[in-house]
Amino acid sequence: MTMMWNVPVKDIDAAIAPLRPDADSDDRLESFAVAAWSFLVEPGDRVAGALVRRFGAGEALSRVVARPAASSLADDELSAADVAEALARWEPRLETPALFRSLTSAATLGIRLVRDSDEFWPDGLIDLGDNGPRVLWVRGQVESLPQTSSSVAIVGARASTGYGEHVAMDFAAGFVSRGYAVVSGGAYGIDGMAHRAALACGGTTIAVMAGGLDNLYPSGHEELLKRIMNTGAVVSEVPPGGAPTRWRFLQRNRLIAAMAGGTVVIEAGYRSGSLNTATHARDLDRPLGVVPGPITSGQSAGCHRLLRTNPAAELVTSVADMVDLMSGSVSAEEFASRDSPETIRVLDALSSTPRELAAVAARSGLSEAQALVVLTALESEGRADQTGERWSRT
């Protein structure tokens, strides 16, 4: 291939080399393609994700640049109407000079491109599927990008109170002392306090931005974000030149929830953006801890709403509570308080002596299909074991 997006390969090599200094020519071509996709589409674009998964970034880009009939890209997952709508919204961004200005800006600032095939790619982003990014723009230490087993997200109100800031600092310091990286959004309030506390304790912290890394936002946190780069990283899925729009903030929140092994919400107004991060954590089946606040404080109204309405939300009052939640360390008494009638019946039907599914179903008074669903859930909680075709209680 000598051209991509009507650009000679030598120009692509020159533009990508500063962003991926250790890459070979083939890698740079594919890296150019994923960078182009992040320029073409808004975060979370499912159609783009499906096409890149099917064809690879380079081939998918070449097909789109050729302005194909929508039907030629449709399949069982994507209808022709889906593809046609996507092609129409991508068309205004098929602008080579603007893309190269973005790449030049990235090179000037020392930004690195990290692809989903790279060693330091955050493993949690895989769970976003076709709605996830294929590339991250990174300022700072690439090797500090978080893995779910050793990171936690701390989010909360921008207009935080002294109570919330105290809790955020205490939690961030506690997580760092246990070896966790702290992931947050770099905003004023709770986010900023969590980042500062992690830095003060010599820990690693990651700030996830909603816009391009050429314009650090909010501007009042520019110095804080630059301090984060010294030992951690500031990242975005939006290329340089991209503005931090409301939509991109909402999509940014899914990255925070996905990157971390669990999310803690510390202060949130009734309609706080932090509740959006909590929703993403729930949808990704990540542990979700919520810190309660004074019932008279509007800045904790969203936390109390989460605890009241979101079954995935767990009340936490200490770092130890959240670590237990993320490790799945829950007491038998806590499990029992949540058990459904069907779960109680299956537990009563089990013993330390393995029993076949039919026997468990008969003893519990459930169908075999119902009993199997409950048994599978109990196994995931460590309360039941399967040996061959038999089940026992742990």
N, C-alpha and C positions, 0 to 999 in steps of 0.2 A: 504494500500500500504506500503510495507516494504522496497522497493527499488525504486530508481529513478536514471536513468543513471548508473545503477549498483552500486549505493552508498547506504549504510544503512541510514535509517531515522535518527538515532542518530547522524551520522556524518553531515547530512544536518542541523539538529537542531543546532549543535555546531558551524557550519560555518556561519549560517544566524543570530543567536541570537544577536551578537554584532551590526549587521547592521539594525535589527528591534527589539529592546529590548522589546517593548511592545506587540509583536505578539505572538499568540498561535501556537501550533504545526501545525495545518492545514494551517495557514497563512504562516508559514515558508516554508512549502513544496511548496506552490504556488509561494512564493517569490524566492525560489531557482530556480524554473522553469523559471520565467521571467528573473532572472539574467543569467541563462544559455542561454536563447534565445538572450540576448544582447551580450553574448560572441560568440554565434554561427554565428550570421548574421551581415552583414553590415547595418548601419543606412539606414532606408527607404525601407527595404526589404518588398515588397507588399505581396509576397507569405507567408512569415512567419506571417505577420500581419493577413492575412486571415485565416490561420490555427489556430492561437491563438484565434481569434474571434469565430471561429466555435467550437473548442473543449475545449477551456480553455488552459492556458499555460502548466499546468502539463500533461494533457492528450495528447496535441499536441506534447510535448517533448517526452513522452513515445513512441508515434507512430513513431516519426522520428528516435529515438534511435534503434528501432527494425528493421531498414533498410527495410521498406515496399516496395512493388511494387508501382510505382508512381500512377498507376491507382486507387489504393485503397484510395488515398487522393484527387483525382480529383473530381470536381463537376461542376456545371454550371458556377461558377466564375473562377475556376482554371482548366486549361486543364492538361492532363497527361504530356504533354511536358513541361509545366510550372513547374510542381511539380518535374519532373525528373531532370530538369536543376537546380532547387533549391537544391534538395537532393545532387547532385554532388558537388555544391559549398559549402555546409555545411559540407560534410563528413570530410575534413581535420581538422576541428575544433572540432570534437567529441572526445575531449581529456580531460578526467576527471582531471588529475593532474594539467593541466594548468588552468582550471577553479577554482580549489581550491586555487591555488597560487594567483589568482586574488582576491578571496574572503578574503583570509588571509591578503593580502596587504590592502584591503579596511578596514578591521577591525582595523588594526594597525594604520591607518591614521584617524580613527574616521569617516569614510564615512558612510552615511546612505542610505538605499535603499528606494525610494519612488515609490509606485505603482500607477497605474492609477485609482485605487479604493480608494485611500487615501484622507483624508480631504484636504490636502494642495497641491494636484495635480494641476498644472497650467491648468485652464479650457480651454485655447485656443488650447492646444495640441490635444483636441478631434477633432478639425477640420481637422487634418491631416489624419484621417481615418486609413486605414490599413497601410499607409506609416509612421504612427507615432509611437513613442516609447510606450512601456507598463511599462517601469521602468526608473527612473532617478537615477544616482549616485550623491549624494549631499554632499559637504563639507560646513559646515556653519549652518545657521539657517533655518531649514526646513520650519518653519512657514512663512518665508519671500518669498517663491516661488510666482511668480507673477500671478495675475488674470488680465484678459484683461481689466476689468473696471477701473483698477487703475495702469496701467503700460504703458510705452512707450519705444520703441527701438530707440537708437541713434547709427548710424553706419556711417562709412566713411573711408577715406583714411588712410593707415598706414603712408605713407610719407606726413603727413599733413603740411600745412603752418601755420604761425602765425594767419592768418585770420580764418582758419578753427578751430584751437584750441580755439580761443577766442569765436567763435560762439558756439562750443560744450560745453564749460564751462557755457556760458550764458544760453543756452537751458537747460542743465542738472539742473542748479540751479533753473531756473524758474519752471521746472516740479516738482522738489522736494518741492518747496514752495507751490505748488498746491496739494501736497499729492500723486504724482505719484512715483512709483518705476521706476528706469532706468535700462533697459536691454541692454546689449551689449556683444561683443565678447572677451573682455579682451586683444585685440591686441594693438600694438603700435599706436600712432597717435590719431585719433578721438575717438576710443573706450576708450583708456586709459584716455584721458582728461575728457570724460563724466563720467567715473567711479570716478575719483578723485574729480570732482566738486560735484557729488552727495554725496560722503563721507564727503567732507569739509562742506557741508550744513546740515549734520546730517541726510541725507536721506538714503533710501534703494536702493541698486543696486545689480544686478544679472549679473554674468559673465558666458556665455555659452561656454564651451570648445569643441574642436574637437577631443581631445584624452582623455586618462584615467587621472583621477585626482591624480594619484601617481606621475605624471610628469607634473607639472604646466608649461604651455607654453603660451607665450614666457618666457624663463627663466629670462629675464630682468624685468618681471612684477611679479615675485614670491612674493615679499613683498607686492605689491599692491593687488594681489589676496588674500593673507592672511589677509590683512586689510578688504577686502570685506567680508570675512567669519565671521568677528566679529559681523556684523549687518545684512548682507545679505547672499548670497550663491554663490558658484561656482558649476556649474552643468555640467553633461555630460550624454549622452546616451551610451557612450562607457565605458566598465569596465576598471579598473586599468590594466595596461600593454598594452593598445591599443595606438598605435602611432597616432599623428595628421596628417593623410595623406591628400592629396589634395581633394580626394573624401569626406572625413569626414568633411573638412572645408565647402564644398558646402552643405552637408547635415545638418551641424550645423546651417547654415544660416536659414534653414526652421524653426528650433526651435525658433530662435530669433524672426522671423516674426510672428510665431504662438503664442508665449507666450504673446506678447504685444498687446495692444489695437490699436496701430498705430506705424508706422515706419517713422523716420526722417533720410534722407540721407544728411550728411554735408560733402561736398568735396568727390569726387570720380573721379578717372581717367577714361579714355575712356573705359578701360576694367577692371575696379575695381571689386573685389569680392563683394563690397557693392551693386553693380547692381544686383547680384544674390539674395541678401536678398530682394531687392526691388521687384524683380520678384515674389518671394514667397509671399510677402505681397499682391501684386496684385492678385495672384492666390487664396489667402485666403480671398479676399475681405476685406482686412484691409486698413484703411486710410493710404495713402502714401504721406508724405510731403517731398519736396525737396528744399533745400536752394540754391539759385543761388550764383555764385561767379564771380570774375572778368573774362571777356571774354578772357583775355590774359593768364589765369592760366590753365595749363594742368590738375591740380588737381581738377578743377571744370568741366572739359569737360564731364565727365560721368553724372554729375548732369544736365547739359544743354541738353545732349542727352536724358535723362529720360523725361525732361519737353517737349522736342520736339516730342518724339516718343511714350511715354507711356500714354495712355488716363487716366490711374488711378492716375498719378502723379500730385500733386497740388503744386504750388509754395507757400512756406511759408517763412516769414521773421521774425517771432517772435513766442514765445511760445503760445501767445494768438491765432495766426493763426492756430497752430496745435491743440490746445485744441478745437477750434471751429470745425475743420475738424473732429476730433474724436467724438465730441458730435453731429455731424450732423447739427450744427448751421450755415446755409448758407443763405445769404440774397436772397430775391426775385430777385434782379437784377442779382446776380451771377447765379441763376438757369436759368433765362431767357436767359442769354448769351450762355447757353449750350443746350437749348431745341431744339429738332429736329422739323421739320415741322409737323410731326404727333402729337407730344406732344402739340404744339401750337394749333392745330386744336381741340384736345380733351379738352384743357383748355377753348377754346372759346365756346365749346359746353356745358360746365358745368355751373352751377349757384349755389347759396346758397340753392335753392330749389332742393331736391333730384330728380334725373331722372333715369329711367330704362336704362339698357345697350343699348337696341334697339334704344331708343331716342337719346342717346349720339352718337351712331354709325351713325344714320341718319343725325344728325346735323353736325357731323365732316366730313362726306363723307368717312368714313372708314368702313371696315367690322366689325362685332361684335367681331371677334377674335382679330383683330388688336387693336380695341378700348379697349378691356379687358386687353391686354398686357400693354398698355400705362397707363390705370387706376391703375393697380396693382403697377406699378413703381411710379406713383404719390402718391399713398397711402403710400408707404414705405418712401417717402420723406416728408410726412406730408402735401401734397398739395391737397389731395382728401380724402374724407371719404366715406365709404360704410355703408349703413344702410339697412340691409336685402338685397333686390335685386336692390337697388337704390344707385346712386352715386351723390355726391355733391362736390362743390369746397370749400375748407377751406378758 
